[in-house]
């Protein structure tokens, strides 16, 4: 895989979990990475951590559900580094509840953070990508957006929306040399899966052909490939990182 020297990447929701690993991976490959979340202290902490390892990083706090914040974030990055080559839309939250009990704000918050943020960040950087006549947009969705999950109608809908957005934007800007793809993790060892009981994990392992929960690095490896020059003829795709849990066909 080609290295990332000279490349600039923004990763939203990147102070922990999958987003953190994606950012670290791209930085170690040579990219200048922009780490972002809503918490300014976390952003600065990760920036300092990366810099202590000799990696180029910039931590910027932003609420990606706000178009104004997204524009400010992108403008700051372009003013600092001159361009953005790769956007990884990773920010996401869960507010699970059965449909009968789900509150309106539980629906709205999920849509704003998980789905609207993808629109906000992609649109805020579109002129940048068109000017470059190239670039990579990588959206982190979920297998739940493909198969659904009881108690997660809001989350599943937001992740399914990301898939539709990915395919539509890929068709819209492909002629400009810009690729748009989605990565759909299955069960990955993060804060979100730490709450799963041991009994539930055992049952889950039996459903996963590879017999284990994935690691954030498994997702980061695929993102690194999709952001590389070698992935230049791949667009509009949804690639599952799930140990075989969801098999199509």
N, C-alpha and C positions, 0 to 999 in steps of 0.2 A: 504494500500500500504506500502511495506517495505520502511524503510528510506534509505538515501543515504550516511550514515556515511562510511567514508573510500573510497568513490567513487570519481573519478576525471573526470570532464567533460569539454570539449572544445566546446564553442558555437561561431561560426563565425558570423560576422555582429551583434554583441550583445550589442552595446552601445545605441541602441534606439529601439523603436517599439517592434515587436514580439520577436526578439532575446534578447533584454534586459529583457523582462518578463520571457522568458524561463530560462535565466541565474539566475535571482533573485529567481525564483521558485525552481530551483534545489539547489541553495545555502541555501535557507531556509529549504529545506528537509535534509540538512546535507552534500551536496557534496562540494568538492573543485572545484570551477568553474574558468575557464579561459575565460576571456572576450577579444574579439578581433575585431578590425576593422582597417581600414587604417589610422585612426587618433590617434596618440600616446597620445595626450592630453585627448581625450575622453576616451581612455582605462584606463588611470591613474585616471581620474575623477570617473569612475564607480568602479574601484578597491577600491579607498578611500571611496566611498559611502558605498560599501558592508562591508568593514572592520569596518566602524563606526557603523554598525549594528551587529557587532560580527560575520560576515560571512567570510569564507576563500575564497579569490579571488586573481587572478593574471591577470593584464591587459597587453596584448602584442599586439603591432601594427604589422600588416602584410597585404600585398597585396595578397589575396588568389588566384588571377589569376596567380601568379608566383609560380612555383613549388619550387624554391629556398627558397622563403619566407615561404612557407608551411612547408618545411622540417626543417627550422630554428625554426619556431614556435613550432612544435611538439617535436623537440629535447630539446628545452628549458623547455618545460612542463615536459617531462620525466626526465630530469636532476633535476628538482625542486621537483616533486611529485613522481617520480619512475615509473609511468605508466599513461595510459589513459584508462578509462573504457567506456566512452560515448563520441561520436562525434556527434554534431548537426550541420549539414551544412545548415546554415540559410542565409548566405550572398547573397544579391540580389539587383539589381537595375532595373529601368525601363528607357527606352528611346523610348517612343511611337512615331509612325509616320505611315501614310498610306504607303503601299508598294510602290506606285508610287514615293513617296518622300523620302523613307528611304535611308539614307546614309550608305555606307559600314561600317563606324566606329560605327554607331548605332547598326548594327548587331553584329559586332565583339566584342564590349564592353560588350554587354549583354551575349554573349556566354562565354566570358572569365570569367566574374564575376559570373554569375549565374550557368553555367554548368561546365566549366573547373575546377572551384574551388572545386566542389564536387569530381571530379577525383583526383585532387591534394591532398586534405586533406585525402581522403580515402586511397590512395596509400601510402602517407607518414606515416600513422598510421597502415598499414596492418601488418607489422612484430610485432608491439606491441600487436595487438589483437590476432595474431596467438600464440604468446608467452603466453598470458593470457589464451588461449583456451576459449575465450569468449569475450563479449563486445557488444556494441550497436552502430549502425550507424543509425542516424535519419536524413533524408533529407527533407528539407522544399520545397515543390513544390507549386502548385497552381491549383485551379479548371480550370484556364485558359489553363493549359496544357492538360486538358481533353476535353474542349468544344471550345477552341479558343476564340478570341475576336478581333473585327475589330480595326485596328491600332496597334495591338500588336503581329504581326507575329513573331518578334524576341523574345519577352518575352515568348509567348506561346510555341515556338519551344524549348527554353531553358528549360522550365518547363516540357514539354513532354519528353525531353531528360533525365531529372532527373528521371522520372518514369521508363523509359527503363533501365537506369543505376541501379536503385534500385533493380529491379526484377532480372537483370542479376547477380549482385554481391551477392544477397541473395542466388541464386542457387550455386554460386561458392564457398562461404565460410560457408554455413550453417552447413556442417558436422563438422566444427571446433567450433561449439557452438556460432557463431557470428550471430546476427540478423541484418537485414537491412530493414528498413521500410521508407515509405514516408508519410508525413502529407501535405494535400492539403487544405490550408485555402481558404475560400471564401472572402467576403468583411469584412475586419477587420479594426477597428478604429485605423489607424496609419497615419503617415505623407503622405503615398501614397494615402489614401482615403480622406484626409482633403480637397483636391481640388474638390471633387464631389459637385456639386451645390445642394441646398436644393430640387429643383424640381426633379433632377435626383435621389436623395435619396428616395423621396416619391415613385417614379416609381419602384425603386429597392426593397423597402419594400414590395410592392405588389407581387413581384416574390419570396420572401423568406418566406417559410411557418412559420417560427418563428417570422417574422415581425420586425426584427431588424438587424443592422450591428453587427458583433461579436466583442468581446474584445480580446486583446492579451492574457489575462488569459485563454480564452477558448482554445487557441492553446497550451499554456504552460501546461495546465492540461493533455492534451493528450500526449504531449512529455514526461512528467514526468511518465506517465503510461508505455509508450513504452520503457523507459529507466530502468524500474524497473525489479525486479526478476520475478514478476507476469506475465510479458509479454514475458517470455522466449520461448513460443511456437508459437509466432507470428512473421513471417518474409515474406518479399516479398510483403507486403501489401501497398495499398494506402488508407489512411483514410481521408475522407473529414471532415473539420470543417467549415461548410458553412450554418448552419441553415436550411438545406434541399434544398438549391438552386439547387444543381445538384443531381438529383436522378437517379440512374442507374436502368434500367429494368422497 
